[in-house]
Amino acid sequence: MRILSRGLPAIGFAVAVSVSITAVRASQDSPKPAQSPGDVSGLRDFDFLIGQWRVHHRVLKPDTGRWVEFDGTSSTRKLMDGWGNVEDNVLDPPSGTYRAVGLRAYDPKTGQWAIWWLDGRNPFGTLDPAVKGRFENGVGHFYSDDTLNGKPIRTRYTWSHAAAASAHWEQAYSSDGGKTWETNWIMEFQRMP
């Protein structure tokens, strides 16, 4: 009888543990109530850019006022089921070919995109602060605060003229908090057949 009486609590404990585990698993497997996806109005803003492109670059050489022109290619694909994308670039300036990556992610809490740029010439360098913004009336404006040569600047990316076969991008800096801007990089995208 003693063996039996000791065995019964153990069996009862095992049954209780089994029921508890089953209840936990059931609650984990149960569908959660649908949550509001937030602001998804801009989620498809960069869909125009998905695919292969030829890109003509114009870059303003610092302190010279002279523009350098060169060509390159770009390939963009969606990430995270459309909540992000990555743009793989090959740039062919006179100083030598290099690669760079544009990474974008959409935040439904703010309805904005964040964009980071990774330059293959400095792969271990810190990423620039993300420029953040959205498209309005077909034009995308994206901003960040940064430093250049130890001085604070404001950076702006502008996407415009986005169509099935072409798009236009510009980068500009402001050293006066956004009162005036100097465009220093222009990219003209033409879709590859």
C-alpha positions in Angstrom: 0.0 0.0 0.0 2.8 2.4 0.7 4.2 2.0 -2.8 0.7 2.5 -4.2 0.1 5.6 -2.1 3.4 7.1 -3.2 2.7 6.3 -6.8 -0.7 8.0 -6.9 0.7 11.5 -6.1 3.4 11.0 -8.8 0.7 9.9 -11.3 -1.4 12.9 -10.3 1.6 15.2 -10.7 2.4 13.7 -14.1 -1.2 14.2 -15.3 -1.2 17.8 -14.0 2.1 18.6 -15.8 0.8 17.0 -19.0 -2.4 19.0 -18.8 -0.5 22.2 -18.2 1.9 21.6 -21.1 -1.1 20.8 -23.4 -2.7 24.1 -22.3 0.4 26.1 -22.9 0.9 24.5 -26.4 -2.8 25.1 -27.2 -2.4 28.8 -26.3 0.8 29.1 -28.3 -0.9 27.5 -31.3 -4.1 29.4 -31.1 -4.4 32.2 -33.6 -3.8 35.6 -32.1 -6.4 38.3 -32.6 -5.7 40.3 -35.8 -3.6 43.3 -35.0 -4.0 46.5 -37.0 -1.2 46.7 -39.6 -0.7 50.4 -38.9 -0.1 52.8 -41.8 0.5 50.7 -44.9 -0.3 53.5 -47.4 3.4 53.7 -48.4 4.3 50.1 -48.3 4.4 49.8 -52.1 6.2 53.1 -52.7 9.4 51.5 -53.9 7.8 48.7 -56.0 8.7 50.7 -59.1 12.4 50.1 -58.4 12.3 46.3 -58.3 14.3 44.9 -61.2 17.5 45.6 -63.2 18.6 49.1 -64.1 21.3 51.0 -66.0 22.2 54.1 -64.0 23.9 57.3 -65.1 25.6 59.1 -62.2 26.6 62.7 -61.8 28.7 63.4 -58.7 29.8 66.9 -57.6 33.5 66.8 -56.6 33.8 68.5 -53.2 35.3 72.0 -53.3 35.7 72.1 -57.1 32.2 72.8 -58.4 33.0 70.2 -61.1 30.7 67.3 -61.9 32.0 63.8 -62.7 29.8 61.6 -64.8 29.9 57.8 -65.1 27.7 54.8 -65.5 26.7 51.8 -63.5 24.1 49.2 -62.9 21.6 48.5 -60.1 19.5 45.5 -59.1 16.7 45.8 -56.6 14.7 43.0 -54.9 12.1 42.9 -52.2 12.9 41.6 -48.7 10.7 40.7 -45.7 7.6 40.0 -47.9 7.7 43.6 -49.3 8.4 45.4 -46.0 12.0 46.1 -47.2 14.2 45.9 -50.2 17.8 45.9 -51.1 19.5 47.7 -54.0 22.8 46.2 -55.2 24.9 48.7 -57.1 27.9 48.5 -59.3 29.4 52.0 -59.9 32.1 52.7 -62.6 33.7 56.1 -61.8 37.0 57.1 -63.4 38.7 56.3 -60.0 37.7 52.6 -60.3 34.7 50.3 -60.0 33.2 49.6 -56.6 29.9 48.2 -55.2 27.4 49.7 -52.8 24.1 48.6 -51.2 21.0 50.6 -50.5 18.9 49.0 -47.8 15.3 50.1 -47.2 12.7 49.1 -44.5 9.2 50.3 -44.0 7.8 51.2 -40.6 4.0 50.9 -40.4 4.0 52.8 -37.0 5.3 56.0 -38.7 4.3 55.3 -42.3 7.9 56.1 -43.3 10.8 54.3 -45.0 14.3 54.3 -43.6 17.2 54.0 -46.1 20.8 53.1 -45.3 23.8 53.2 -47.7 26.7 50.8 -47.4 29.7 51.8 -49.5 31.9 48.8 -50.6 35.0 51.0 -50.5 34.7 51.2 -46.7 32.9 47.9 -45.7 34.0 48.1 -42.0 33.0 51.8 -41.6 30.0 52.9 -39.7 26.7 53.2 -41.6 25.5 56.7 -42.2 22.4 57.5 -40.2 19.2 56.3 -42.0 17.4 58.9 -44.0 13.7 58.7 -43.2 10.6 59.9 -45.1 7.8 59.1 -47.5 6.4 59.8 -50.9 3.8 62.5 -51.3 2.3 63.3 -54.7 4.8 61.0 -56.5 7.9 62.5 -54.9 9.8 60.9 -52.1 11.7 63.1 -49.6 14.0 61.4 -47.0 16.1 63.2 -44.4 18.7 62.6 -41.8 21.2 64.6 -39.6 24.8 63.7 -39.9 28.3 65.2 -39.9 30.6 65.9 -42.8 34.3 66.9 -42.1 33.4 67.3 -38.5 30.5 69.8 -39.2 26.8 69.1 -38.7 24.8 68.6 -42.0 21.3 67.7 -43.0 21.1 65.0 -45.8 18.2 64.7 -48.2 17.4 62.0 -50.7 14.7 62.9 -53.3 13.1 60.3 -55.6 11.0 61.6 -58.5 9.8 60.8 -62.0 9.3 57.2 -60.9 7.9 55.2 -63.8 8.0 51.7 -65.2 11.1 52.4 -67.3 12.8 55.3 -65.5 13.4 57.1 -62.2 15.4 60.0 -60.9 17.3 60.2 -57.5 19.2 63.1 -56.0 21.2 63.6 -52.8 21.7 67.0 -51.3 23.4 68.4 -48.2 22.4 71.4 -46.1 24.8 73.1 -43.6 22.2 75.5 -42.4 19.6 73.2 -41.0 17.6 72.8 -44.3 17.3 76.4 -45.3 19.4 75.9 -48.4 20.5 72.7 -50.2 23.4 71.8 -52.4 22.7 68.8 -54.7 25.8 66.7 -54.9 24.8 63.4 -56.5 22.2 62.7 -59.2 21.3 59.2 -60.5 19.2 58.6 -63.7 17.7 55.1 -63.8 16.8 53.4 -67.1 15.2 49.9 -66.8 17.2 47.1 -68.6 15.2 45.0 -71.1 
